[in-house]
């Protein structure tokens, strides 16, 4: 039986490169909740940590990504390693002709993403999907369905917020763009179905919870090719909770991203409605749908989700946003038109 036929009929054997927090949640969701795939092997930059995780989940451990992809024991790779290792691991999978799901960002810079695109294009087959899970969130999907329906007229302005309770000590000012706002950069481009023309970063007064190497909050202003204006607040040390807002102001009405349903609690003459504490809680359903759909399409030999071009497009905008923060002015987002190789299924 050919390898492709085996992939279509049996469980997808998945290797995971990076066994930190997000890696572990993917192992758990695939091996206990989703259908059609199984994480069977792992690697990690820290052998001690990686071996312990492999033992915990009964996975075969490989000392590095190259030996994992060369082992012939996996049909696809998930990259959940540190951002700086993404390019190396994705390249390793591509060279072995393996489908690869890479958590966002595809790589830390647009130049690194471009090298991935050039390699994938030279192979002549789309193999890379990027982990922009918001596109799978039922609320964002409904928002997009309504925007696309045209019922509310053209979108004119979007007001958005991305608020975290806190971030790790190694989180720095540029990471507000590469790690946090990168989600809005992708999901808003997908939502309005247009590329960006300009981006501008504005730094308001810094919170007392910010640190020497982290200016918090930050505001990103995006303008689309047709002139839609989008403002996004990133406030990652809010000490309040995980709060994601998106309001689309259209010619004929307003559309708002729904909150997760929670029961209001009335007690002691007060009404309280809990909000999420972090992204893993807020987007758990999005992650489940994303990974299930990725496994399903991978078994059919397709990439239906955000592809390497989407990963590149997000990083071109992120690089321009970093420049804007340094230059204190709006900067053009110089993304070339989507090549034909990537245009099928775009947005
Ligand atoms: C983190 O890496 C994520 O991806 C979360 O979704 C985001 O809310 C957080 O700000 C990032 O640091």
py3Dmol code that shows the C-alpha trace and the ligand (Angstrom):
import py3Dmol

protein = """\
ATOM      1  CA  UNK A   1       0.000   0.000   0.000  1.00  0.00           C
ATOM      2  CA  UNK A   2       1.409   3.419  -0.849  1.00  0.00           C
ATOM      3  CA  UNK A   3       2.270   5.822   1.948  1.00  0.00           C
ATOM      4  CA  UNK A   4      -0.471   8.246   0.808  1.00  0.00           C
ATOM      5  CA  UNK A   5      -3.183   5.572   0.939  1.00  0.00           C
ATOM      6  CA  UNK A   6      -2.005   4.483   4.383  1.00  0.00           C
ATOM      7  CA  UNK A   7      -2.230   8.095   5.549  1.00  0.00           C
ATOM      8  CA  UNK A   8      -5.785   8.376   4.261  1.00  0.00           C
ATOM      9  CA  UNK A   9      -7.080   5.258   5.970  1.00  0.00           C
ATOM     10  CA  UNK A  10      -5.198   5.011   9.274  1.00  0.00           C
ATOM     11  CA  UNK A  11      -4.573   7.352  12.184  1.00  0.00           C
ATOM     12  CA  UNK A  12      -2.201  10.169  11.281  1.00  0.00           C
ATOM     13  CA  UNK A  13       1.052   9.497  13.186  1.00  0.00           C
ATOM     14  CA  UNK A  14       2.188  12.871  14.512  1.00  0.00           C
ATOM     15  CA  UNK A  15       5.522  14.026  15.887  1.00  0.00           C
ATOM     16  CA  UNK A  16       5.712  17.074  18.126  1.00  0.00           C
ATOM     17  CA  UNK A  17       8.733  19.388  18.195  1.00  0.00           C
ATOM     18  CA  UNK A  18       8.566  21.357  21.450  1.00  0.00           C
ATOM     19  CA  UNK A  19       6.883  19.969  24.544  1.00  0.00           C
ATOM     20  CA  UNK A  20       6.152  23.188  26.473  1.00  0.00           C
ATOM     21  CA  UNK A  21       2.682  24.384  27.516  1.00  0.00           C
ATOM     22  CA  UNK A  22       1.059  24.607  24.073  1.00  0.00           C
ATOM     23  CA  UNK A  23       2.775  21.379  22.929  1.00  0.00           C
ATOM     24  CA  UNK A  24       1.335  19.497  25.891  1.00  0.00           C
ATOM     25  CA  UNK A  25      -2.188  20.811  25.280  1.00  0.00           C
ATOM     26  CA  UNK A  26      -1.963  19.621  21.646  1.00  0.00           C
ATOM     27  CA  UNK A  27      -0.741  16.166  22.732  1.00  0.00           C
ATOM     28  CA  UNK A  28      -3.637  15.904  25.180  1.00  0.00           C
ATOM     29  CA  UNK A  29      -6.309  17.118  22.761  1.00  0.00           C
ATOM     30  CA  UNK A  30      -5.109  14.818  19.949  1.00  0.00           C
ATOM     31  CA  UNK A  31      -4.592  11.717  22.066  1.00  0.00           C
ATOM     32  CA  UNK A  32      -7.693  12.026  24.221  1.00  0.00           C
ATOM     33  CA  UNK A  33     -10.370  14.178  22.564  1.00  0.00           C
ATOM     34  CA  UNK A  34      -9.932  14.358  18.785  1.00  0.00           C
ATOM     35  CA  UNK A  35     -10.230  11.583  16.191  1.00  0.00           C
ATOM     36  CA  UNK A  36      -8.042  10.316  13.354  1.00  0.00           C
ATOM     37  CA  UNK A  37      -4.569  11.105  14.714  1.00  0.00           C
ATOM     38  CA  UNK A  38      -2.137  10.218  17.459  1.00  0.00           C
ATOM     39  CA  UNK A  39       0.974  11.950  18.731  1.00  0.00           C
ATOM     40  CA  UNK A  40       3.559   9.149  18.781  1.00  0.00           C
ATOM     41  CA  UNK A  41       6.915  10.909  19.041  1.00  0.00           C
ATOM     42  CA  UNK A  42       8.499  14.065  20.403  1.00  0.00           C
ATOM     43  CA  UNK A  43      11.639  16.145  20.484  1.00  0.00           C
ATOM     44  CA  UNK A  44      12.590  19.169  22.563  1.00  0.00           C
ATOM     45  CA  UNK A  45      15.535  21.581  22.785  1.00  0.00           C
ATOM     46  CA  UNK A  46      15.874  20.450  26.405  1.00  0.00           C
ATOM     47  CA  UNK A  47      16.439  16.661  26.400  1.00  0.00           C
ATOM     48  CA  UNK A  48      15.658  16.397  30.108  1.00  0.00           C
ATOM     49  CA  UNK A  49      12.324  18.175  29.758  1.00  0.00           C
ATOM     50  CA  UNK A  50      11.489  16.476  26.445  1.00  0.00           C
ATOM     51  CA  UNK A  51      12.243  12.978  27.757  1.00  0.00           C
ATOM     52  CA  UNK A  52      10.088  13.574  30.835  1.00  0.00           C
ATOM     53  CA  UNK A  53       7.153  14.700  28.642  1.00  0.00           C
ATOM     54  CA  UNK A  54       7.687  11.760  26.258  1.00  0.00           C
ATOM     55  CA  UNK A  55       7.549   9.387  29.202  1.00  0.00           C
ATOM     56  CA  UNK A  56       4.455  11.084  30.628  1.00  0.00           C
ATOM     57  CA  UNK A  57       2.525  10.649  27.361  1.00  0.00           C
ATOM     58  CA  UNK A  58       4.138   7.399  26.230  1.00  0.00           C
ATOM     59  CA  UNK A  59       5.851   8.922  23.166  1.00  0.00           C
ATOM     60  CA  UNK A  60       9.110   7.930  21.510  1.00  0.00           C
ATOM     61  CA  UNK A  61      11.730  10.617  22.210  1.00  0.00           C
ATOM     62  CA  UNK A  62      14.167  11.828  19.528  1.00  0.00           C
ATOM     63  CA  UNK A  63      17.229  13.951  20.378  1.00  0.00           C
ATOM     64  CA  UNK A  64      16.556  16.439  17.545  1.00  0.00           C
ATOM     65  CA  UNK A  65      14.024  17.346  14.874  1.00  0.00           C
ATOM     66  CA  UNK A  66      16.091  16.007  11.947  1.00  0.00           C
ATOM     67  CA  UNK A  67      16.235  12.496  13.418  1.00  0.00           C
ATOM     68  CA  UNK A  68      12.511  12.677  14.252  1.00  0.00           C
ATOM     69  CA  UNK A  69      11.474  13.506  10.682  1.00  0.00           C
ATOM     70  CA  UNK A  70      14.006  11.027   9.217  1.00  0.00           C
ATOM     71  CA  UNK A  71      12.691   8.189  11.419  1.00  0.00           C
ATOM     72  CA  UNK A  72       9.769   7.362   9.074  1.00  0.00           C
ATOM     73  CA  UNK A  73       7.708   6.935  12.230  1.00  0.00           C
ATOM     74  CA  UNK A  74       5.567  10.016  11.632  1.00  0.00           C
ATOM     75  CA  UNK A  75       3.260  11.205   8.834  1.00  0.00           C
ATOM     76  CA  UNK A  76       3.169  14.847   9.968  1.00  0.00           C
ATOM     77  CA  UNK A  77       4.925  17.236  12.336  1.00  0.00           C
ATOM     78  CA  UNK A  78       3.577  19.818  14.792  1.00  0.00           C
ATOM     79  CA  UNK A  79       6.028  22.590  15.726  1.00  0.00           C
ATOM     80  CA  UNK A  80       5.392  24.070  19.161  1.00  0.00           C
ATOM     81  CA  UNK A  81       8.998  24.995  19.924  1.00  0.00           C
ATOM     82  CA  UNK A  82      10.364  28.458  20.749  1.00  0.00           C
ATOM     83  CA  UNK A  83       9.731  30.982  17.944  1.00  0.00           C
ATOM     84  CA  UNK A  84      13.447  31.108  17.056  1.00  0.00           C
ATOM     85  CA  UNK A  85      13.418  27.364  16.243  1.00  0.00           C
ATOM     86  CA  UNK A  86      10.342  27.451  13.979  1.00  0.00           C
ATOM     87  CA  UNK A  87      12.186  28.034  10.703  1.00  0.00           C
ATOM     88  CA  UNK A  88      14.705  25.232  11.359  1.00  0.00           C
ATOM     89  CA  UNK A  89      12.026  22.685  12.292  1.00  0.00           C
ATOM     90  CA  UNK A  90       9.614  23.602   9.487  1.00  0.00           C
ATOM     91  CA  UNK A  91      12.515  23.383   7.018  1.00  0.00           C
ATOM     92  CA  UNK A  92      13.447  19.983   8.376  1.00  0.00           C
ATOM     93  CA  UNK A  93       9.866  18.720   7.782  1.00  0.00           C
ATOM     94  CA  UNK A  94       9.685  20.261   4.299  1.00  0.00           C
ATOM     95  CA  UNK A  95      12.957  18.636   3.253  1.00  0.00           C
ATOM     96  CA  UNK A  96      11.471  15.284   4.300  1.00  0.00           C
ATOM     97  CA  UNK A  97       8.269  16.085   2.348  1.00  0.00           C
ATOM     98  CA  UNK A  98       6.190  15.979   5.554  1.00  0.00           C
ATOM     99  CA  UNK A  99       3.071  18.065   6.245  1.00  0.00           C
ATOM    100  CA  UNK A 100       3.818  20.477   9.084  1.00  0.00           C
ATOM    101  CA  UNK A 101       1.597  22.489  11.418  1.00  0.00           C
ATOM    102  CA  UNK A 102       3.601  25.360  12.940  1.00  0.00           C
ATOM    103  CA  UNK A 103       2.352  27.448  15.840  1.00  0.00           C
ATOM    104  CA  UNK A 104       2.385  31.200  15.231  1.00  0.00           C
ATOM    105  CA  UNK A 105       4.472  33.077  14.256  1.00  0.00           C
ATOM    106  CA  UNK A 106       5.681  30.992  11.302  1.00  0.00           C
ATOM    107  CA  UNK A 107       9.110  32.513  12.036  1.00  0.00           C
ATOM    108  CA  UNK A 108      10.262  35.614  13.926  1.00  0.00           C
ATOM    109  CA  UNK A 109      10.875  37.736  10.780  1.00  0.00           C
ATOM    110  CA  UNK A 110       9.429  38.099   7.287  1.00  0.00           C
ATOM    111  CA  UNK A 111      12.823  37.177   5.770  1.00  0.00           C
ATOM    112  CA  UNK A 112      12.783  33.847   7.598  1.00  0.00           C
ATOM    113  CA  UNK A 113       9.173  33.208   6.436  1.00  0.00           C
ATOM    114  CA  UNK A 114      10.226  34.038   2.877  1.00  0.00           C
ATOM    115  CA  UNK A 115      12.889  31.294   3.002  1.00  0.00           C
ATOM    116  CA  UNK A 116      10.171  28.817   4.034  1.00  0.00           C
ATOM    117  CA  UNK A 117       7.924  29.990   1.186  1.00  0.00           C
ATOM    118  CA  UNK A 118      10.743  29.676  -1.348  1.00  0.00           C
ATOM    119  CA  UNK A 119      11.492  26.132  -0.189  1.00  0.00           C
ATOM    120  CA  UNK A 120       7.821  25.067  -0.202  1.00  0.00           C
ATOM    121  CA  UNK A 121       7.317  26.607  -3.638  1.00  0.00           C
ATOM    122  CA  UNK A 122      10.385  24.790  -4.987  1.00  0.00           C
ATOM    123  CA  UNK A 123       8.945  21.489  -3.660  1.00  0.00           C
ATOM    124  CA  UNK A 124       5.762  22.364  -5.570  1.00  0.00           C
ATOM    125  CA  UNK A 125       3.311  21.173  -2.879  1.00  0.00           C
ATOM    126  CA  UNK A 126       1.670  23.089  -0.033  1.00  0.00           C
ATOM    127  CA  UNK A 127       2.640  21.346   3.187  1.00  0.00           C
ATOM    128  CA  UNK A 128       2.696  24.128   5.812  1.00  0.00           C
ATOM    129  CA  UNK A 129      -0.201  25.300   7.993  1.00  0.00           C
ATOM    130  CA  UNK A 130       0.238  28.099  10.550  1.00  0.00           C
ATOM    131  CA  UNK A 131      -1.461  27.984  13.971  1.00  0.00           C
ATOM    132  CA  UNK A 132      -3.656  31.055  13.715  1.00  0.00           C
ATOM    133  CA  UNK A 133      -6.386  29.447  15.814  1.00  0.00           C
ATOM    134  CA  UNK A 134      -8.690  32.470  15.938  1.00  0.00           C
ATOM    135  CA  UNK A 135      -9.915  31.656  12.429  1.00  0.00           C
ATOM    136  CA  UNK A 136     -11.508  28.539  13.986  1.00  0.00           C
ATOM    137  CA  UNK A 137     -13.217  30.286  16.911  1.00  0.00           C
ATOM    138  CA  UNK A 138     -17.002  29.959  16.394  1.00  0.00           C
ATOM    139  CA  UNK A 139     -17.481  33.668  17.273  1.00  0.00           C
ATOM    140  CA  UNK A 140     -14.936  34.903  14.725  1.00  0.00           C
ATOM    141  CA  UNK A 141     -16.349  32.479  12.123  1.00  0.00           C
ATOM    142  CA  UNK A 142     -19.860  33.877  12.620  1.00  0.00           C
ATOM    143  CA  UNK A 143     -18.465  37.425  12.448  1.00  0.00           C
ATOM    144  CA  UNK A 144     -16.797  36.596   9.124  1.00  0.00           C
ATOM    145  CA  UNK A 145     -19.938  34.926   7.774  1.00  0.00           C
ATOM    146  CA  UNK A 146     -21.910  38.101   8.518  1.00  0.00           C
ATOM    147  CA  UNK A 147     -19.235  40.426   7.082  1.00  0.00           C
ATOM    148  CA  UNK A 148     -19.044  38.289   3.920  1.00  0.00           C
ATOM    149  CA  UNK A 149     -22.861  38.172   3.600  1.00  0.00           C
ATOM    150  CA  UNK A 150     -22.827  41.889   2.727  1.00  0.00           C
ATOM    151  CA  UNK A 151     -26.038  42.286   4.785  1.00  0.00           C
ATOM    152  CA  UNK A 152     -24.411  44.985   6.945  1.00  0.00           C
ATOM    153  CA  UNK A 153     -22.736  46.833   4.094  1.00  0.00           C
ATOM    154  CA  UNK A 154     -18.998  47.379   3.841  1.00  0.00           C
ATOM    155  CA  UNK A 155     -16.863  47.369   6.995  1.00  0.00           C
ATOM    156  CA  UNK A 156     -15.436  50.847   7.638  1.00  0.00           C
ATOM    157  CA  UNK A 157     -13.727  50.687  11.051  1.00  0.00           C
ATOM    158  CA  UNK A 158     -12.811  47.959  13.537  1.00  0.00           C
ATOM    159  CA  UNK A 159     -12.151  48.464  17.254  1.00  0.00           C
ATOM    160  CA  UNK A 160     -10.315  45.609  18.910  1.00  0.00           C
ATOM    161  CA  UNK A 161      -8.533  44.745  22.147  1.00  0.00           C
ATOM    162  CA  UNK A 162      -6.183  41.937  23.176  1.00  0.00           C
ATOM    163  CA  UNK A 163      -5.762  41.900  26.957  1.00  0.00           C
ATOM    164  CA  UNK A 164      -3.750  39.448  29.029  1.00  0.00           C
ATOM    165  CA  UNK A 165      -3.704  39.057  32.798  1.00  0.00           C
ATOM    166  CA  UNK A 166       0.111  38.864  32.752  1.00  0.00           C
ATOM    167  CA  UNK A 167       3.010  37.626  30.637  1.00  0.00           C
ATOM    168  CA  UNK A 168       6.235  35.740  31.362  1.00  0.00           C
ATOM    169  CA  UNK A 169       9.321  37.637  32.548  1.00  0.00           C
ATOM    170  CA  UNK A 170      11.091  37.099  29.221  1.00  0.00           C
ATOM    171  CA  UNK A 171       8.271  38.880  27.298  1.00  0.00           C
ATOM    172  CA  UNK A 172       9.625  42.130  25.837  1.00  0.00           C
ATOM    173  CA  UNK A 173       8.234  45.196  24.006  1.00  0.00           C
ATOM    174  CA  UNK A 174       8.633  43.703  20.460  1.00  0.00           C
ATOM    175  CA  UNK A 175       6.779  40.550  21.567  1.00  0.00           C
ATOM    176  CA  UNK A 176       3.587  42.586  21.949  1.00  0.00           C
ATOM    177  CA  UNK A 177       3.699  42.451  18.137  1.00  0.00           C
ATOM    178  CA  UNK A 178       5.310  39.050  17.318  1.00  0.00           C
ATOM    179  CA  UNK A 179       3.576  37.068  20.059  1.00  0.00           C
ATOM    180  CA  UNK A 180       0.332  38.909  20.812  1.00  0.00           C
ATOM    181  CA  UNK A 181      -0.831  41.343  18.092  1.00  0.00           C
ATOM    182  CA  UNK A 182       0.212  38.824  15.416  1.00  0.00           C
ATOM    183  CA  UNK A 183      -3.163  37.147  16.146  1.00  0.00           C
ATOM    184  CA  UNK A 184      -5.083  40.318  15.226  1.00  0.00           C
ATOM    185  CA  UNK A 185      -2.798  40.960  12.248  1.00  0.00           C
ATOM    186  CA  UNK A 186      -3.847  37.582  10.834  1.00  0.00           C
ATOM    187  CA  UNK A 187      -7.463  37.369  11.926  1.00  0.00           C
ATOM    188  CA  UNK A 188      -8.419  40.913  10.831  1.00  0.00           C
ATOM    189  CA  UNK A 189      -6.826  40.435   7.394  1.00  0.00           C
ATOM    190  CA  UNK A 190      -8.872  37.210   7.067  1.00  0.00           C
ATOM    191  CA  UNK A 191     -12.025  38.854   8.442  1.00  0.00           C
ATOM    192  CA  UNK A 192     -12.064  41.786   6.013  1.00  0.00           C
ATOM    193  CA  UNK A 193     -10.516  39.787   3.134  1.00  0.00           C
ATOM    194  CA  UNK A 194      -7.976  42.507   2.285  1.00  0.00           C
ATOM    195  CA  UNK A 195      -4.255  43.045   2.669  1.00  0.00           C
ATOM    196  CA  UNK A 196      -2.886  45.955   4.692  1.00  0.00           C
ATOM    197  CA  UNK A 197      -1.599  49.248   3.296  1.00  0.00           C
ATOM    198  CA  UNK A 198      -0.059  50.770   6.458  1.00  0.00           C
ATOM    199  CA  UNK A 199       0.571  50.047  10.120  1.00  0.00           C
ATOM    200  CA  UNK A 200       1.327  52.423  12.971  1.00  0.00           C
ATOM    201  CA  UNK A 201       2.277  51.674  16.569  1.00  0.00           C
ATOM    202  CA  UNK A 202       1.447  54.129  19.328  1.00  0.00           C
ATOM    203  CA  UNK A 203       2.797  53.817  22.873  1.00  0.00           C
ATOM    204  CA  UNK A 204       0.468  55.359  25.480  1.00  0.00           C
ATOM    205  CA  UNK A 205       1.533  56.044  29.058  1.00  0.00           C
ATOM    206  CA  UNK A 206       3.178  52.884  30.440  1.00  0.00           C
ATOM    207  CA  UNK A 207       1.404  50.948  33.171  1.00  0.00           C
ATOM    208  CA  UNK A 208       3.153  50.583  36.526  1.00  0.00           C
ATOM    209  CA  UNK A 209       2.963  46.808  35.911  1.00  0.00           C
ATOM    210  CA  UNK A 210       5.137  47.115  32.790  1.00  0.00           C
ATOM    211  CA  UNK A 211       8.872  46.415  33.181  1.00  0.00           C
ATOM    212  CA  UNK A 212      12.120  47.981  31.964  1.00  0.00           C
ATOM    213  CA  UNK A 213      12.134  45.789  28.839  1.00  0.00           C
ATOM    214  CA  UNK A 214       8.371  45.879  28.266  1.00  0.00           C
ATOM    215  CA  UNK A 215       6.318  48.915  27.324  1.00  0.00           C
ATOM    216  CA  UNK A 216       2.697  48.091  28.086  1.00  0.00           C
ATOM    217  CA  UNK A 217       0.081  48.915  26.785  1.00  0.00           C
ATOM    218  CA  UNK A 218       0.607  49.457  23.039  1.00  0.00           C
ATOM    219  CA  UNK A 219      -1.839  50.412  20.279  1.00  0.00           C
ATOM    220  CA  UNK A 220      -1.653  49.213  16.680  1.00  0.00           C
ATOM    221  CA  UNK A 221      -3.472  51.086  13.896  1.00  0.00           C
ATOM    222  CA  UNK A 222      -3.910  49.176  10.645  1.00  0.00           C
ATOM    223  CA  UNK A 223      -5.239  50.557   7.371  1.00  0.00           C
ATOM    224  CA  UNK A 224      -6.398  48.157   4.659  1.00  0.00           C
ATOM    225  CA  UNK A 225      -5.879  48.503   0.914  1.00  0.00           C
ATOM    226  CA  UNK A 226      -9.419  49.988   0.526  1.00  0.00           C
ATOM    227  CA  UNK A 227      -9.051  52.319   3.564  1.00  0.00           C
ATOM    228  CA  UNK A 228     -10.693  50.326   6.394  1.00  0.00           C
ATOM    229  CA  UNK A 229      -9.198  51.582   9.665  1.00  0.00           C
ATOM    230  CA  UNK A 230      -8.555  49.133  12.529  1.00  0.00           C
ATOM    231  CA  UNK A 231      -7.325  49.992  16.012  1.00  0.00           C
ATOM    232  CA  UNK A 232      -6.124  47.263  18.368  1.00  0.00           C
ATOM    233  CA  UNK A 233      -5.145  47.735  21.980  1.00  0.00           C
ATOM    234  CA  UNK A 234      -2.609  45.258  23.407  1.00  0.00           C
ATOM    235  CA  UNK A 235      -2.518  45.388  27.201  1.00  0.00           C
ATOM    236  CA  UNK A 236      -0.686  42.332  28.444  1.00  0.00           C
ATOM    237  CA  UNK A 237      -0.207  43.080  32.142  1.00  0.00           C
ATOM    238  CA  UNK A 238      -3.784  44.091  32.985  1.00  0.00           C
ATOM    239  CA  UNK A 239      -4.045  41.983  36.195  1.00  0.00           C
ATOM    240  CA  UNK A 240      -7.726  41.598  35.321  1.00  0.00           C
ATOM    241  CA  UNK A 241      -8.211  38.681  32.940  1.00  0.00           C
ATOM    242  CA  UNK A 242      -8.029  37.528  29.326  1.00  0.00           C
ATOM    243  CA  UNK A 243     -10.255  39.771  27.269  1.00  0.00           C
ATOM    244  CA  UNK A 244     -10.553  39.729  23.488  1.00  0.00           C
ATOM    245  CA  UNK A 245     -12.736  42.339  21.808  1.00  0.00           C
ATOM    246  CA  UNK A 246     -13.567  42.931  18.159  1.00  0.00           C
ATOM    247  CA  UNK A 247     -16.240  45.302  16.896  1.00  0.00           C
ATOM    248  CA  UNK A 248     -16.808  45.723  13.170  1.00  0.00           C
ATOM    249  CA  UNK A 249     -18.478  49.027  12.284  1.00  0.00           C
ATOM    250  CA  UNK A 250     -20.200  48.661   8.914  1.00  0.00           C
ATOM    251  CA  UNK A 251     -22.221  50.985   6.676  1.00  0.00           C
ATOM    252  CA  UNK A 252     -25.522  49.436   7.809  1.00  0.00           C
ATOM    253  CA  UNK A 253     -24.851  48.333  11.389  1.00  0.00           C
ATOM    254  CA  UNK A 254     -22.377  46.968  13.918  1.00  0.00           C
ATOM    255  CA  UNK A 255     -21.092  43.440  14.486  1.00  0.00           C
ATOM    256  CA  UNK A 256     -19.463  42.381  17.741  1.00  0.00           C
ATOM    257  CA  UNK A 257     -17.401  39.304  18.630  1.00  0.00           C
ATOM    258  CA  UNK A 258     -19.431  37.361  21.235  1.00  0.00           C
ATOM    259  CA  UNK A 259     -18.063  36.639  24.710  1.00  0.00           C
ATOM    260  CA  UNK A 260     -17.925  33.034  25.896  1.00  0.00           C
ATOM    261  CA  UNK A 261     -21.218  32.201  27.629  1.00  0.00           C
ATOM    262  CA  UNK A 262     -20.906  32.405  31.427  1.00  0.00           C
ATOM    263  CA  UNK A 263     -23.590  32.401  34.081  1.00  0.00           C
ATOM    264  CA  UNK A 264     -23.956  35.711  35.972  1.00  0.00           C
ATOM    265  CA  UNK A 265     -23.662  35.144  39.751  1.00  0.00           C
ATOM    266  CA  UNK A 266     -25.864  37.252  42.036  1.00  0.00           C
ATOM    267  CA  UNK A 267     -24.873  37.374  45.707  1.00  0.00           C
ATOM    268  CA  UNK A 268     -24.398  39.870  48.536  1.00  0.00           C
ATOM    269  CA  UNK A 269     -26.245  42.542  46.517  1.00  0.00           C
ATOM    270  CA  UNK A 270     -23.786  42.203  43.633  1.00  0.00           C
ATOM    271  CA  UNK A 271     -23.889  40.733  40.114  1.00  0.00           C
ATOM    272  CA  UNK A 272     -20.633  39.153  38.785  1.00  0.00           C
ATOM    273  CA  UNK A 273     -19.930  37.552  35.414  1.00  0.00           C
ATOM    274  CA  UNK A 274     -16.625  35.642  35.309  1.00  0.00           C
ATOM    275  CA  UNK A 275     -14.198  36.217  32.433  1.00  0.00           C
ATOM    276  CA  UNK A 276     -11.420  33.907  31.197  1.00  0.00           C
ATOM    277  CA  UNK A 277      -8.035  33.854  32.844  1.00  0.00           C
ATOM    278  CA  UNK A 278      -5.962  32.996  29.748  1.00  0.00           C
ATOM    279  CA  UNK A 279      -5.895  32.084  26.073  1.00  0.00           C
ATOM    280  CA  UNK A 280      -6.025  28.317  26.612  1.00  0.00           C
ATOM    281  CA  UNK A 281      -9.414  28.729  28.299  1.00  0.00           C
ATOM    282  CA  UNK A 282     -10.783  31.392  25.897  1.00  0.00           C
ATOM    283  CA  UNK A 283      -9.806  29.587  22.696  1.00  0.00           C
ATOM    284  CA  UNK A 284     -10.058  25.924  23.755  1.00  0.00           C
ATOM    285  CA  UNK A 285     -12.814  25.225  21.228  1.00  0.00           C
ATOM    286  CA  UNK A 286     -10.931  27.061  18.481  1.00  0.00           C
ATOM    287  CA  UNK A 287      -7.834  24.924  19.134  1.00  0.00           C
ATOM    288  CA  UNK A 288      -9.872  21.702  19.072  1.00  0.00           C
ATOM    289  CA  UNK A 289     -11.549  22.608  15.771  1.00  0.00           C
ATOM    290  CA  UNK A 290      -8.266  23.849  14.286  1.00  0.00           C
ATOM    291  CA  UNK A 291      -6.299  20.670  15.030  1.00  0.00           C
ATOM    292  CA  UNK A 292      -9.203  18.382  14.044  1.00  0.00           C
ATOM    293  CA  UNK A 293      -9.590  20.159  10.682  1.00  0.00           C
ATOM    294  CA  UNK A 294      -5.799  20.152  10.160  1.00  0.00           C
ATOM    295  CA  UNK A 295      -5.650  16.368  10.718  1.00  0.00           C
ATOM    296  CA  UNK A 296      -8.656  15.791   8.443  1.00  0.00           C
ATOM    297  CA  UNK A 297      -7.244  17.867   5.581  1.00  0.00           C
ATOM    298  CA  UNK A 298      -3.716  16.484   6.037  1.00  0.00           C
ATOM    299  CA  UNK A 299      -5.101  12.977   5.592  1.00  0.00           C
ATOM    300  CA  UNK A 300      -6.619  14.149   2.312  1.00  0.00           C
ATOM    301  CA  UNK A 301      -3.223  15.573   1.288  1.00  0.00           C
ATOM    302  CA  UNK A 302      -4.422  19.201   1.514  1.00  0.00           C
ATOM    303  CA  UNK A 303      -3.700  22.376   3.476  1.00  0.00           C
ATOM    304  CA  UNK A 304      -7.065  24.101   3.996  1.00  0.00           C
ATOM    305  CA  UNK A 305      -6.115  26.403   6.883  1.00  0.00           C
ATOM    306  CA  UNK A 306      -3.826  29.443   7.106  1.00  0.00           C
ATOM    307  CA  UNK A 307      -0.864  28.627   4.873  1.00  0.00           C
ATOM    308  CA  UNK A 308       2.790  29.712   4.727  1.00  0.00           C
ATOM    309  CA  UNK A 309       1.835  32.809   2.722  1.00  0.00           C
ATOM    310  CA  UNK A 310      -0.541  33.864   5.519  1.00  0.00           C
ATOM    311  CA  UNK A 311       2.332  33.328   7.965  1.00  0.00           C
ATOM    312  CA  UNK A 312       4.579  35.472   5.761  1.00  0.00           C
ATOM    313  CA  UNK A 313       1.920  38.178   5.305  1.00  0.00           C
ATOM    314  CA  UNK A 314       1.517  38.463   9.092  1.00  0.00           C
ATOM    315  CA  UNK A 315       5.279  38.803   9.583  1.00  0.00           C
ATOM    316  CA  UNK A 316       5.640  41.447   6.843  1.00  0.00           C
ATOM    317  CA  UNK A 317       3.089  43.514   8.767  1.00  0.00           C
ATOM    318  CA  UNK A 318       4.737  42.681  12.116  1.00  0.00           C
ATOM    319  CA  UNK A 319       8.159  43.790  10.829  1.00  0.00           C
ATOM    320  CA  UNK A 320       6.617  47.064   9.588  1.00  0.00           C
ATOM    321  CA  UNK A 321       4.923  47.521  12.977  1.00  0.00           C
ATOM    322  CA  UNK A 322       8.287  47.139  14.762  1.00  0.00           C
ATOM    323  CA  UNK A 323       9.729  49.770  12.412  1.00  0.00           C
ATOM    324  CA  UNK A 324       6.795  52.075  13.112  1.00  0.00           C
ATOM    325  CA  UNK A 325       7.330  51.756  16.872  1.00  0.00           C
ATOM    326  CA  UNK A 326      10.973  52.762  16.453  1.00  0.00           C
ATOM    327  CA  UNK A 327      10.339  55.529  13.894  1.00  0.00           C
ATOM    328  CA  UNK A 328       7.163  56.822  15.599  1.00  0.00           C
ATOM    329  CA  UNK A 329       5.297  57.103  12.312  1.00  0.00           C
ATOM    330  CA  UNK A 330       2.967  55.043  10.094  1.00  0.00           C
ATOM    331  CA  UNK A 331       4.868  52.600   7.847  1.00  0.00           C
ATOM    332  CA  UNK A 332       3.727  51.000   4.546  1.00  0.00           C
ATOM    333  CA  UNK A 333       3.127  47.234   4.648  1.00  0.00           C
ATOM    334  CA  UNK A 334       4.954  46.101   1.508  1.00  0.00           C
ATOM    335  CA  UNK A 335       3.381  42.699   0.822  1.00  0.00           C
ATOM    336  CA  UNK A 336       3.552  41.526  -2.799  1.00  0.00           C
ATOM    337  CA  UNK A 337       0.328  40.126  -4.353  1.00  0.00           C
ATOM    338  CA  UNK A 338      -0.443  36.532  -3.303  1.00  0.00           C
ATOM    339  CA  UNK A 339       1.318  34.167  -5.749  1.00  0.00           C
ATOM    340  CA  UNK A 340      -0.911  31.722  -7.661  1.00  0.00           C
ATOM    341  CA  UNK A 341       0.670  28.812  -5.721  1.00  0.00           C
ATOM    342  CA  UNK A 342      -0.916  30.181  -2.521  1.00  0.00           C
ATOM    343  CA  UNK A 343      -4.042  31.902  -3.833  1.00  0.00           C
ATOM    344  CA  UNK A 344      -6.417  28.907  -3.945  1.00  0.00           C
ATOM    345  CA  UNK A 345      -8.455  29.044  -0.758  1.00  0.00           C
ATOM    346  CA  UNK A 346      -7.023  32.465   0.194  1.00  0.00           C
ATOM    347  CA  UNK A 347      -8.945  34.225   3.025  1.00  0.00           C
TER     348      UNK A 347
END
"""
ligand_1 = """\
12
LIG
C 0.640 34.030 23.524
O 1.806 33.568 22.872
C -0.537 33.700 22.721
O -0.492 33.194 21.633
C -1.818 34.162 23.306
O -2.904 33.831 22.491
C -1.750 35.663 23.473
O -2.924 36.120 24.091
C -0.553 36.061 24.321
O -0.506 37.463 24.424
C 0.720 35.539 23.692
O 1.824 35.893 24.480
"""
view = py3Dmol.view(width=600, height=400)
view.addModel(protein, "pdb")
view.setStyle({"model": 0}, {"cartoon": {"style": "trace"}})
view.addModel(ligand_1, "xyz")
view.setStyle({"model": 1}, {"stick": {}})
view.zoomTo()
view.show()
